[in-house]
Amino acid sequence: MHIFNECSYTKEFSRNLITEEVNRPLDFRDLLEYRWKTLPQSQLKCWLTGLWQIWYQRNRRISGEDSQEPREVANFARTFSDSIRSAADAYKEMKTS
């Protein structure tokens, strides 16, 4: 899928989130598999959150609404992933108390 692998918007998002780039063409399934194997779990979750946001921003642009810059999407993905992780940790702590 172009939007998740070849799109300049997504490439800029990835550069803002992950230092290592994929320098060969991969289809979407291979890209997911590659990231699954190479990223630490917390970074993988953040990257997947970013893909969800990229699709959301794409839909906003198609419907004529403003969309965020890739850097903003990367920042959102980090913040959202950290919030989910914090909530999960707090829930675990609450259950063991």
Secondary structure by P-SEA (a helix, b strand, c coil): cccccccaaaaaaaaacccccccccccaaaaaaaaaacccaaaaaaaaaaaaaaaaaaaaaaabbbbbcaaaaaaaaaaaaaaaaaaaaaaaaaaac
